[in-house]
């Protein structure tokens, strides 16, 4: 079963948003920078949604999505949020550690077949 949002795959929703933003930029409704910001954060949010609904949970996918969202927010400037690159790295590392500790109890190594050569 494929994951869908509003009956559509996440990639299709992002393509639709990208097209809509291109039209809005072309008609001067929003700036190119605003469209970049929206696509970066939307891509991160979609990745986070997919990562959270995937089983078994993949910690790297969640931290990657969170990193994309955080980078988008900081790079394009959200009032009240100004993190240095080092601070962003520490936030992502802490998130990975917390998620790893929380989810470790639910993970087990994949069985591998041992063959004699």
C-alpha positions as protocol buffer text, in pm:
chain_id: "A"
residue {
  index: 1
  type: UNK
  ca { x: 0 y: 0 z: 0 }
}
residue {
  index: 2
  type: UNK
  ca { x: 137 y: 339 z: -97 }
}
residue {
  index: 3
  type: UNK
  ca { x: 119 y: 636 z: 135 }
}
residue {
  index: 4
  type: UNK
  ca { x: -113 y: 911 z: 12 }
}
residue {
  index: 5
  type: UNK
  ca { x: -218 y: 1255 z: 130 }
}
residue {
  index: 6
  type: UNK
  ca { x: -556 y: 1378 z: 4 }
}
residue {
  index: 7
  type: UNK
  ca { x: -555 y: 1077 z: -229 }
}
residue {
  index: 8
  type: UNK
  ca { x: -225 y: 1177 z: -391 }
}
residue {
  index: 9
  type: UNK
  ca { x: 134 y: 1068 z: -348 }
}
residue {
  index: 10
  type: UNK
  ca { x: 351 y: 1325 z: -165 }
}
residue {
  index: 11
  type: UNK
  ca { x: 564 y: 1382 z: -477 }
}
residue {
  index: 12
  type: UNK
  ca { x: 253 y: 1472 z: -679 }
}
residue {
  index: 13
  type: UNK
  ca { x: 150 y: 1725 z: -417 }
}
residue {
  index: 14
  type: UNK
  ca { x: 497 y: 1883 z: -428 }
}
residue {
  index: 15
  type: UNK
  ca { x: 488 y: 1899 z: -809 }
}
residue {
  index: 16
  type: UNK
  ca { x: 150 y: 2071 z: -791 }
}
residue {
  index: 17
  type: UNK
  ca { x: 277 y: 2320 z: -533 }
}
residue {
  index: 18
  type: UNK
  ca { x: 584 y: 2390 z: -744 }
}
residue {
  index: 19
  type: UNK
  ca { x: 365 y: 2462 z: -1047 }
}
residue {
  index: 20
  type: UNK
  ca { x: 137 y: 2689 z: -846 }
}
residue {
  index: 21
  type: UNK
  ca { x: 433 y: 2880 z: -706 }
}
residue {
  index: 22
  type: UNK
  ca { x: 580 y: 2923 z: -1056 }
}
residue {
  index: 23
  type: UNK
  ca { x: 254 y: 3082 z: -1171 }
}
residue {
  index: 24
  type: UNK
  ca { x: 244 y: 3309 z: -864 }
}
residue {
  index: 25
  type: UNK
  ca { x: 604 y: 3421 z: -927 }
}
residue {
  index: 26
  type: UNK
  ca { x: 536 y: 3478 z: -1298 }
}
residue {
  index: 27
  type: UNK
  ca { x: 243 y: 3707 z: -1217 }
}
residue {
  index: 28
  type: UNK
  ca { x: 434 y: 3892 z: -944 }
}
residue {
  index: 29
  type: UNK
  ca { x: 214 y: 3772 z: -657 }
}
residue {
  index: 30
  type: UNK
  ca { x: 515 y: 3642 z: -463 }
}
residue {
  index: 31
  type: UNK
  ca { x: 891 y: 3672 z: -505 }
}
residue {
  index: 32
  type: UNK
  ca { x: 1123 y: 3397 z: -621 }
}
residue {
  index: 33
  type: UNK
  ca { x: 1279 y: 3391 z: -274 }
}
residue {
  index: 34
  type: UNK
  ca { x: 941 y: 3333 z: -113 }
}
residue {
  index: 35
  type: UNK
  ca { x: 873 y: 3048 z: -356 }
}
residue {
  index: 36
  type: UNK
  ca { x: 1215 y: 2897 z: -276 }
}
residue {
  index: 37
  type: UNK
  ca { x: 1141 y: 2916 z: 95 }
}
residue {
  index: 38
  type: UNK
  ca { x: 798 y: 2757 z: 56 }
}
residue {
  index: 39
  type: UNK
  ca { x: 929 y: 2471 z: -161 }
}
residue {
  index: 40
  type: UNK
  ca { x: 1219 y: 2396 z: 74 }
}
residue {
  index: 41
  type: UNK
  ca { x: 1001 y: 2386 z: 382 }
}
residue {
  index: 42
  type: UNK
  ca { x: 718 y: 2200 z: 203 }
}
residue {
  index: 43
  type: UNK
  ca { x: 965 y: 1939 z: 79 }
}
residue {
  index: 44
  type: UNK
  ca { x: 1099 y: 1893 z: 430 }
}
residue {
  index: 45
  type: UNK
  ca { x: 750 y: 1868 z: 578 }
}
residue {
  index: 46
  type: UNK
  ca { x: 645 y: 1605 z: 318 }
}
residue {
  index: 47
  type: UNK
  ca { x: 963 y: 1408 z: 386 }
}
residue {
  index: 48
  type: UNK
  ca { x: 893 y: 1428 z: 759 }
}
residue {
  index: 49
  type: UNK
  ca { x: 535 y: 1306 z: 715 }
}
residue {
  index: 50
  type: UNK
  ca { x: 647 y: 1014 z: 502 }
}
residue {
  index: 51
  type: UNK
  ca { x: 932 y: 931 z: 743 }
}
residue {
  index: 52
  type: UNK
  ca { x: 698 y: 933 z: 1044 }
}
residue {
  index: 53
  type: UNK
  ca { x: 446 y: 705 z: 876 }
}
residue {
  index: 54
  type: UNK
  ca { x: 702 y: 455 z: 743 }
}
residue {
  index: 55
  type: UNK
  ca { x: 746 y: 131 z: 934 }
}
residue {
  index: 56
  type: UNK
  ca { x: 991 y: 40 z: 1063 }
}
residue {
  index: 57
  type: UNK
  ca { x: 1082 y: 397 z: 1156 }
}
residue {
  index: 58
  type: UNK
  ca { x: 1402 y: 521 z: 996 }
}
residue {
  index: 59
  type: UNK
  ca { x: 1573 y: 771 z: 1226 }
}
residue {
  index: 60
  type: UNK
  ca { x: 1796 y: 903 z: 946 }
}
residue {
  index: 61
  type: UNK
  ca { x: 1490 y: 990 z: 736 }
}
residue {
  index: 62
  type: UNK
  ca { x: 1332 y: 1186 z: 1020 }
}
residue {
  index: 63
  type: UNK
  ca { x: 1649 y: 1377 z: 1101 }
}
residue {
  index: 64
  type: UNK
  ca { x: 1709 y: 1446 z: 731 }
}
residue {
  index: 65
  type: UNK
  ca { x: 1361 y: 1590 z: 696 }
}
residue {
  index: 66
  type: UNK
  ca { x: 1402 y: 1798 z: 1012 }
}
residue {
  index: 67
  type: UNK
  ca { x: 1736 y: 1923 z: 881 }
}
residue {
  index: 68
  type: UNK
  ca { x: 1576 y: 2032 z: 553 }
}
residue {
  index: 69
  type: UNK
  ca { x: 1299 y: 2219 z: 735 }
}
residue {
  index: 70
  type: UNK
  ca { x: 1542 y: 2386 z: 976 }
}
residue {
  index: 71
  type: UNK
  ca { x: 1779 y: 2485 z: 694 }
}
residue {
  index: 72
  type: UNK
  ca { x: 1491 y: 2631 z: 493 }
}
residue {
  index: 73
  type: UNK
  ca { x: 1362 y: 2831 z: 785 }
}
residue {
  index: 74
  type: UNK
  ca { x: 1704 y: 2965 z: 881 }
}
residue {
  index: 75
  type: UNK
  ca { x: 1833 y: 3026 z: 527 }
}
residue {
  index: 76
  type: UNK
  ca { x: 1535 y: 3227 z: 412 }
}
residue {
  index: 77
  type: UNK
  ca { x: 1494 y: 3404 z: 744 }
}
residue {
  index: 78
  type: UNK
  ca { x: 1203 y: 3357 z: 974 }
}
residue {
  index: 79
  type: UNK
  ca { x: 1164 y: 3641 z: 1224 }
}
residue {
  index: 80
  type: UNK
  ca { x: 1299 y: 3547 z: 1563 }
}
residue {
  index: 81
  type: UNK
  ca { x: 1498 y: 3247 z: 1438 }
}
residue {
  index: 82
  type: UNK
  ca { x: 1862 y: 3295 z: 1362 }
}
residue {
  index: 83
  type: UNK
  ca { x: 2083 y: 2992 z: 1416 }
}
residue {
  index: 84
  type: UNK
  ca { x: 2445 y: 2958 z: 1321 }
}
residue {
  index: 85
  type: UNK
  ca { x: 2556 y: 2658 z: 1118 }
}
residue {
  index: 86
  type: UNK
  ca { x: 2706 y: 2509 z: 1434 }
}
residue {
  index: 87
  type: UNK
  ca { x: 2379 y: 2553 z: 1624 }
}
residue {
  index: 88
  type: UNK
  ca { x: 2185 y: 2387 z: 1341 }
}
residue {
  index: 89
  type: UNK
  ca { x: 2427 y: 2094 z: 1351 }
}
residue {
  index: 90
  type: UNK
  ca { x: 2387 y: 2055 z: 1726 }
}
residue {
  index: 91
  type: UNK
  ca { x: 2006 y: 2063 z: 1700 }
}
residue {
  index: 92
  type: UNK
  ca { x: 2006 y: 1792 z: 1432 }
}
residue {
  index: 93
  type: UNK
  ca { x: 2260 y: 1580 z: 1624 }
}
residue {
  index: 94
  type: UNK
  ca { x: 2052 y: 1608 z: 1942 }
}
residue {
  index: 95
  type: UNK
  ca { x: 1737 y: 1515 z: 1749 }
}
residue {
  index: 96
  type: UNK
  ca { x: 1911 y: 1209 z: 1605 }
}
residue {
  index: 97
  type: UNK
  ca { x: 2032 y: 1103 z: 1950 }
}
residue {
  index: 98
  type: UNK
  ca { x: 1691 y: 1144 z: 2113 }
}
residue {
  index: 99
  type: UNK
  ca { x: 1512 y: 961 z: 1832 }
}
residue {
  index: 100
  type: UNK
  ca { x: 1775 y: 688 z: 1833 }
}
residue {
  index: 101
  type: UNK
  ca { x: 1729 y: 632 z: 2207 }
}
residue {
  index: 102
  type: UNK
  ca { x: 1349 y: 642 z: 2184 }
}
residue {
  index: 103
  type: UNK
  ca { x: 1325 y: 411 z: 1887 }
}
residue {
  index: 104
  type: UNK
  ca { x: 1610 y: 170 z: 1967 }
}
residue {
  index: 105
  type: UNK
  ca { x: 1387 y: -53 z: 2177 }
}
residue {
  index: 106
  type: UNK
  ca { x: 1163 y: -112 z: 1874 }
}
residue {
  index: 107
  type: UNK
  ca { x: 1442 y: -203 z: 1634 }
}
residue {
  index: 108
  type: UNK
  ca { x: 1622 y: -529 z: 1586 }
}
residue {
  index: 109
  type: UNK
  ca { x: 1892 y: -636 z: 1345 }
}
residue {
  index: 110
  type: UNK
  ca { x: 1785 y: -790 z: 1017 }
}
residue {
  index: 111
  type: UNK
  ca { x: 1859 y: -1161 z: 995 }
}
residue {
  index: 112
  type: UNK
  ca { x: 2124 y: -1246 z: 742 }
}
residue {
  index: 113
  type: UNK
  ca { x: 2182 y: -1577 z: 575 }
}
residue {
  index: 114
  type: UNK
  ca { x: 2525 y: -1717 z: 640 }
}
residue {
  index: 115
  type: UNK
  ca { x: 2665 y: -1912 z: 351 }
}
residue {
  index: 116
  type: UNK
  ca { x: 2970 y: -2130 z: 335 }
}
residue {
  index: 117
  type: UNK
  ca { x: 3197 y: -2049 z: 49 }
}
